[in-house]
Amino acid sequence: MDQKIVKLKILEKFKYKLCYPKLKKVKDKELFRNEIYRKYKSVYLYKIQNILISKHGEPNLTNKKLVFDYLRTNSLSGFITIKKIILILLFYLKKIKIYFSTYIVVDNGIIITDRHSSNYYHWVTDVLPKVYLIKKRHDLNKFTILIPNFKSSFQRDSIRMITKNVKVIKKNIFLKKCYYISQLNISGCPRPDLIKKVKKKLLLFNKDNLAAQKIYISRKYSKHRRLNNENKIIKFLKSENFKIVYPEKLSFIKQIKTFSKANFLISTHGAGLTNLIWMKPYSKVLEIRSFNKYQNSNFALSNLFKINYHYFLTKQKNNNSNGKYLLNYFKFKKFYKEVKKN
C-alpha cells in the first residue's frame, strides 16, 4: 500500500533552561544535571495518504522515522538496543495482522497518540498540548482528532474539555488522508508554552472554591513503586492534617479540582504526581524517589510551574526502577519537618 508523505514544519526548535532544586547534598547535583539544559526539536505535521489504523489506534506506518517517533524510542533507558528491537518487532507483527483484518473507510483524521498515551503523565504532558495546538491552528482545527478506545476515561474526558472535534476509534479504519503530528518534546519535559496554556484552559472548568489542603498521593492500587511502610507514613501524615488521595479513583475533572487547591503535595514517583500541574505557584511538592537520574519528570514540571520542589531519596527493592520503595520512616519524618518549616 503506497503511503505518500508530505512534511510541514509547524513548531521551531528552541532551548530552555531549568533551575536546580534546593539540594540535600552537593553530590545530588548529578541527578539533575542532564535536565537543566533542555533542547526541543522542531515539530512536523506529516500528511500521509492511504494508511490503515488498527482499532487500538496504532497507525500502520511505513516510514522508519515515523515508526521510531510513534514508538518513542528516544525515551528508552537501560538495555536500549534490546528494547528497541523488541518494540519494532512487535510493531511490525501487528502491522502484518491488520492487513488480514476488515476495516471501514474514513476520509481524513489527525493522529496525536503514541505508545505511551494510555499513561496519565504522558497523556497530559505529551498529548493534550497537541490537542491545544490543533485547536488554535486554523489549518488543522477542521480535521477530526482520532484517539484509541482507551480502557480509562480520563483521555476522552480531558480532550473534550479542549475540543469536541474528536472521534474514538472502535474498529480498524482505512484513512484516505492522515495527519500525523510528531513528538513535541523528549519524554519528561513538555514544551513550556503549550503545557502552560493547557493548564490555563483546563482550570477554567474548576469552579469550586475549596480551602487549601495538604495531600498525600497513595499508590495502594498500583503494582509499582509502592512504599514498604505506607500505613505508618499515612498515619503520621493524617496527624499532620494531610488528605489521602487515590487519583485513579477520581475522574479527570475531580483531579483538577482536588489538586488545584493543594498547597503541599507528597507522593512517591509516579503518574499521580502529574497533578502538581494544577497547583498554584510556590506551593510545595515533596517527591519520594530513587537515585535514578531518569526520574526527573516531576522535578521538571515543578520548575515550569514555579512549584517549590523537594525530594527524598531512598532505595528501591532489588534496585528495580519499578520496585517497592524501602523508606526509612524516621529519616523521612525528620526531613518532612524541615520542608514544613521552609
Number of C-alpha atoms within 10 A of each C-alpha: 9 9 17 13 15 12 13 12 12 13 14 10 11 11 9 12 12 17 15 16 17 13 12 13 7 8 8 15 14 11 16 20 13 12 22 14 13 16 15 19 15 15 17 18 18 20 17 20 20 19 20 25 25 24 18 15 24 22 25 21 19 14 12 10 10 17 18 15 17 23 17 19 18 12 12 14 10 7 8 13 12 9 14 16 12 11 17 16 12 10 18 15 11 14 19 11 10 19 13 8 10 11 17 11 12 13 12 18 21 25 22 23 26 23 15 16 19 17 13 22 21 20 20 24 26 27 24 22 24 23 21 19 18 22 18 11 11 10 9 16 17 12 17 18 24 21 25 23 18 16 8 13 11 21 22 17 13 17 21 13 13 16 15 11 14 17 15 15 19 14 16 20 22 22 22 16 19 26 24 20 24 23 23 22 18 16 17 19 23 23 18 15 10 19 24 17 14 20 18 12 13 16 15 9 12 13 8 10 8 11 8 13 16 19 23 22 21 21 22 14 11 11 10 16 23 23 21 16 14 16 12 11 18 17 11 14 19 14 9 10 11 20 15 15 19 15 20 17 10 13 15 18 16 13 19 21 20 22 25 21 20 25 20 23 23 23 22 22 25 22 18 20 24 19 22 25 24 21 25 16 16 14 18 24 25 23 20 20 23 25 16 15 14 16 17 18 20 25 25 23 24 25 21 21 20 17 22 19 22 20 23 17 17 16 18 22 14 10 13 14 18 16 17 19 27 17 21 12 15 10 10 16 13 10 16 17 10 10 16 9 6 7
